[in-house]
């Protein structure tokens, strides 16, 4: 079927100057635009500036994870698993993605607690 795509599109607006910078980096990388954007989004470092709104969002996500994991644990204890194999895989992926995102954010905020003399990349934020 024409016009139907398997995966969703992510888009955003940028200035002309930002586009020029991105295009130069893509050219220098030798990657396709798609690969460059995917890798940039997944592997790029982020400098975190703490806000209570961010913490509240993370706490809410962790509460959801806690509830889901608790339910599965209870089912496993009672040997009455109602979660399908696909549902279990989805839950695993959701939890893993959130844990990776939290670790990523903590790595970006590590400048707040790391000894600046020992950290080779301190001051990169």
Secondary structure, DSSP 8 states (H G I E B T S, - for coil): -TT--SS--------HHHHHHHHHHHHHHT--HHHHHHHHHHH--------HHHHHHHHHHHHHHHHHHHHHHHHHHHT---S-HHHHHHHHHHHHHHHHHHHHHHHHTGGGTS-TTT-TTTT--
